[in-house]
Amino acid sequence: MLIFERIGSFFGIVFGIAADPVNLAVLFGSVLLGILFGAMPGLTSTLGVALLTALTFGMDTALAMICLLAIYVGGTYGGSYSSILINIPGTAAAAATALDGYPLACKGEGGRAIGLTTTASAIGTVISMLFVVSISPIISSFALQFTSFEFFLLALFGILISGTLTSPDLVIKGWISGFLGLFLACVGRDLLQFYPRFTFGFMELESGIEVVPVLIGAFGIPQIIQVLKDRTKIAEAQKLQRIIPEIGTVIRNIPAIIRSALIGVGIGSVPGIGEDIAGWVSYGTAKNTSKHPETFGKGELKGVLASETANNACVGGAMIPLLNLGIPGSPPAAMLLGALMLHNVTPGPMITFEHPTFILEVAAILLLASCAMWITGMLLAKQVVKVLRIPAQLFMPIIGLLCIIGSYSLGLNIFNLYLMLPVGIICYFLIEMGYPIAPLVIGVILGPMADENLRRALMVSQGSFLPIFQRPVALILFIIIVWTVISQFEFYDRIKKKVVLFILRKRERSTAGSAETNNSGEKTTD
Amino acid sequence: MLEKDKLRKADIFSGGIMALFGLWIISQGLKMPMKDSWGGVQNVWFVSPALFPLFVGAMITLLGVLLMRTALKTVGFNGFKRALGWLASPDLIRFLKSPATMRFYAIAGLFTCFVYIQVPRIDFFLCSVLFLFVFITMFYFADDELLKKFFLFYLGINAFFLMFFVFDLQTKLEPVMSQLAGWSAGFGIQTDLEPALAYPVDWITMAFTFVYFIYIGVAIRKTPELRKKFWISLVLSVVPPFLIGTIFKYFLLVPMPAEGLAVWLLDDIWYSYFQSWFS
């Protein structure tokens, strides 16, 4: 009965949103803006969400969520345009798409590939939306039993796993990046005793570092510097033919689409890991499970479908830990968390009590955004492709101006600008030296949660760490954290090899021993 | 990202910097109340505000040292010595003067001047036009020599502004501006010009934008293929600030960081003609 009630209220929300023309206009406008952001090399969905956060500040929460989720969905999908047509991924999420997308476009099948990826992306988003609706109540009720130790460990796990999986170079750099984020979160008066930490007498730092300007700086400024410094040249776009996909091809690929969507949801729900990893993992899985892996990289439609379905399914996946635990599942989700906080919505286990219909609203927006994305993709693909001709040198300075006014407008504080720029330049150097930025951002967001919960937990236990080993969830999280860290070192591989060898030898000995006993038994009977 | 070989050498330094940074965090953490009383509350170590910074500092130090160790193991001591030697060699100067590095200086310099000197003090619309005009022309023309010239020009403008604000020339200009207002009154245009003359720095910004316009025109006179790019740059420098600024100022009701001549003019237009449409 409860399920039917939930389904009923879900569709009620869907129709409620769709019935308002303002909502629809914002939805389609934001999806289109997202597609443009995703399609233009150098701009990302994270940057799109970051810049739009400033614009949605004055809107009511529901409309702001429509705007931000729509740009997130559109931006994730939009990256496929430049990947397929000019062999430059518009976003990191679409990097795997370029491997097979561009060869398809060279064969004159660019339109077909875009049509199919549009459909697959929409299906991927819808599947992820189903997971948001179905899994969220379970996770929420489970998370309600968490105590401060669990929350501290969860925040630490989020930072470490994000550092481990997003690091383009050494894993240590990912972890350092995460701890740098935690340091930034320490700035300001501490939440328990209001002691000023690292404020250096600046009044503006007393309330801590504002998250959104830091995020805008961390994602926007390095992007502008990289694109303009390296003078990225854009190739001539391949021509588009028929875009509407053949239903037969879609149906034939449904199992692959569902598999990729599940991979996307799974990866998206791991804290801090973005759509790019989902795309690569799904592409790799499609290649490994294919009967003809040699066709991948030469224009295989399944490769394009795998990465595009997974990266869009990641959007819903990233919403699961964000809404239920307050831990962002991807960098754009981190931006969304910042936006939600601005609108006085605090995601976490209490969200179902404080805002009972919020998760359903998010799911409804995801459903509508995927429909809007499909319609916009089908109708405007040929027009959107034209933006690929705009040189980055023309729009990047304007993005710079948007970063500045966006950072300032949240809080109307010039100091945000003074902070945003150095953070951006430092992040640029970190990126150049192989440090990932996502863990830093996750660290800034999860820092207060980790700090507060660690001290609160120790207060309850009177300074004892023993409860970690007494509470099952805390223990599991602790073991996972220790394993995540240890498994990255060489000695772990050596120990693992020795253990495996030891077990194999023991098995061999026991089988040899039992064979000998059998032989001797046979001899005795003889 | 750098190449792998260079990256490892850079890791030795970045790991060292991180370790030192971690130590600094620890030293700052140790200054925070650990067991003594703060705000009437007797502290214990596990509620101390220092606990988390100490943990973070210790982790950054440890990871920094680990990074250094890993990098040293890969590069070897000789590699490290070579990297140190590179820092004292003419190669470093060559790197610092390379076109890509120049482009980085240009972007960082533009943003720094804009954010720290102009945005807080000059009308947002006007300084944005100048910023975009310089920024777009510097990179859209795709000529490193022109980039250098334009960047130096922008630096010169900002050096002037810096002096202007440091020596408070605005106050010193006030008698001149009131004199101008007096002359304008003589011509019967007092009501129109008097408020506008209250923003000398905005007039100077507009003058600099015009001078920059002329300067580019002179710089590209021998390269006709840049003329089209020049006009595109001009349009894209003027339209977006007014579009973005108008949305923020009049639709989202966000006051601009500094409001001057352009805002005064836009306010006049907005409240006289458009506000009734949207209210």
Interface residues (C-beta under 8 A of the other chain):
Chain A: L55 F57 G58 P168 D169 L170 I172 K173 W175 I176 F179 L180 L182 F183 C186 D190 L192 Q193 F194 Y195 R197 F198 I221 I224 I225 L228 K229 D230 R231 P391 Q393 L394 M396 P397 I398 G400 L401 L402 I404 I405 Y408 S409 L412 I414 L417 Y418 M420 L421 G424 I425 I431 E432 M433 G434 Y435 A450 D451 L454 R455 L458 M459 Q462 G463
Chain B: M1 L2 L7 A10 D11 S14 M18 I25 Q28 M32 P33 W38 G39 V41 N43 V44 W45 F46 V47 S48 P49 L51 F52 P53 F55 V56 G57 M59 I60 L63 G64 L66 L67 T70 A100 R103 F104 I107 A108 F111 T112 F114 V115 Y116 V119 P120 F124 S128 F131 L132 F135 I136 F139 Y140 A142 I232 S233 L236 P240 P241 I244 G245 I247 F248 L252 L253 V254 P255 P257
